[in-house]
């Protein structure tokens, strides 16, 4: 900050880079009336010395001026603290500047009254109090240096006038030297303040960058975790995801005594399809079948997964055999109605065979038993001509497989 700019009493150091909270905290500190109470007590102490030395009029006058300034600052502080929440416009800066300059003039006038014609003891106490007041103003100058410089100038200026009038010429260069010292101190305080604000700004920016990078990393990890359970060709859950969900669904069914159904779906004659139309057409065929299954099987808690090759599996928690058969038939019909005309070679419509098994509520069926039963039902569907649903009626407590019940 340039020296001349520092003399502007309305200059607020770092306001362009400080946060709103920092600005509000700083202005609240500037309005604090406690330093003015200390200054008033100091001037009152010098006034007591003047009164004891026989200069009662000067003591009363100096104390009255200092007390009036203190009362004004208390009123200003209370008005600032009682403002509307979040209100922090430039008018409060102006109010502070005018109030501060009034205080500076009052301190200087009180000190000058006590210093003029006072005893050596009173003059020494007055000078000590004035130096303490100016040092206090300089210590808070890192926020608004211009106001502090004008306050110090008002005190030193009035003290110098009185010293000159009293023939105490040596005091004037001493006052000027002290002013130069305080000015250099204030400039250093301002530089430190600006460096602090820049460091805090950089730290805040780095914090937000790290926070943003962490959020991106979290999203990337979630995406990676999702991909780890996703079949890359169809976008369905893969076998790993199916194994985890099936174990959890079986445990929940046993715990809550609710039924659970499992379907294994196989695309009919898919090897011949690949051999005839090519693997790229085969992959696109699987994607079309995936869309048909996903649009049909969308019950809450259900899971459609690619089990491997042209096989798919479906978990239907809470659905008994009757409900599961309805879902299976809808899936079979949806695939049958899916057109493959867009594929090279215009292949005919594709069909699927489905093996279905249901475990009744509360049974302790194992995953291997259900998979074996569903696979056996699928084999039966293939054996009976494909494009159909075959199902086991139920699985007993020990995983006993009951006779196959078929539907075509």
C-alpha positions, 0 to 999 in steps of 0.5 A, a space after each residue: 500500500 502506498 504512503 499517500 493512500 494510507 492517509 485516506 481515513 476511509 481505506 479499509 485494508 484488504 477489503 477486496 480480498 477479505 471474506 464477509 465474515 472477516 470484514 464484519 469481525 474487523 468492523 466490530 473490533 473497530 467499534 469496540 469502546 473498551 480502548 476508549 474507556 482505558 484512554 478516558 481513565 488515563 486522561 482522568 488520572 492526569 486530570 487528578 494530578 492537575 487538580 492536586 496541583 491547583 489546576 482544577 479548571 483544566 482537570 474538569 475540562 479535560 475529563 469532561 471532553 474525554 468522557 463525552 468522547 467515550 459516551 459517543 463511542 459507546 452509543 456508536 458501538 451499541 447502534 452497530 451491534 443492534 443493526 439488522 443481521 447481515 447488514 454491513 454496508 459502507 455507512 458503518 465505515 463512515 460512521 466509524 471514521 467520523 466517530 474515530 476522528 472525533 475521539 482523536 480530536 477529543 484525546 488531543 484536546 484533553 491532553 493539550 488542556 492538561 499539558 498547558 500550564 501543568 506541573 512537570 508531574 502532570 505534564 509527564 503523566 499527560 505525555 505518558 497517557 497521550 503516548 499510550 493512546 497513540 500507541 493503542 491507535 497504531 496497534 489497531 491501524 492494520 485495519 484502517 491505517 488512515 484513521 489511525 494516522 489522522 488520530 495520531 496527528 490530531 493528538 500530536 498536533 495539539 500537543 505540539 501547539 501547546 508546547 510551542 505556546 509554552 516555549 517548550 520547543 524541544 518537545 516539538 521535534 520529539 513529537 515529530 520523531 515519535 510520529 515518524 516512528 508510529 508511521 513506520 510501525 503502522 506501515 509495517 502492520 499494514 504490510 503484515 495484514 495484507 500478507 496475512 490476508 493473501 495467505 488466508 485467501 490462498 489457504 482457503 482456495 487450496 482448501 476448496 481445491 482439495 475439497 473439490 478434488 476429493 469430491 471428484 475422487 469420491 465420484 470416481 471411486 463410486 463410478 469405479 465401484 459401480 463399474 466393478 459390478 456392471 457388465 460392460 456389454 449390456 450395462 446390467 449387473 454382472 455375476 459378482 453383483 448377482 452373487 452379493 445381492 442373491 445372498 443378501 436377498 435370501 437372508 432377508 427372505 429367511 429373516 422376514 419369512 417372505 418368499 423369493 423367486 429366481 429366474 434363469 433366462 437363456 437366449 435360444 439358439 444363440 450360438 447358431 445366431 452368432 455363427 450366422 450373423 456374426 459376433 457384433 450382431 450377437 452383441 447387439 442382439 443381447 443389448 436389445 434383449 437387455 432393454 426388453 428385460 429391463 423395461 419388463 422387470 422393474 419391480 422394487 428390489 428386483 435385480 436383472 443380471 447377466 450370468 454369463 454368455 447368453 444367460 441372464 438371471 433375475 432375483 424377485 424378492 417377495 414374489 411367490 410362484 404365481 407372481 413370478 410366473 406372470 413376470 417371467 411370461 411378460 419377459 418372454 413375450 417382450 423378448 419375442 416381440 423385440 424386432 431385430 430388423 436393424 441388425 445386419 442381415 435382418 435376423 428373425 425375432 429371437 426367443 428365450 427360455 426361462 427356468 423359475 424357482 420359488 422359495 416359500 417364506 421362512 425356508 432355509 433354502 441355500 443359494 446353490 439349491 435354488 440355482 440348481 433348481 432354476 437351472 433344472 427348470 431351464 433345462 426342462 424348458 429347452 427340452 420341451 421346445 424352448 420359448 417357454 417358462 418352466 418352474 419348480 413349485 417349491 423348495 423344501 426346508 432341506 433344499 429338496 427339489 419337488 417335481 417340475 411344474 411347467 408353463 409354455 
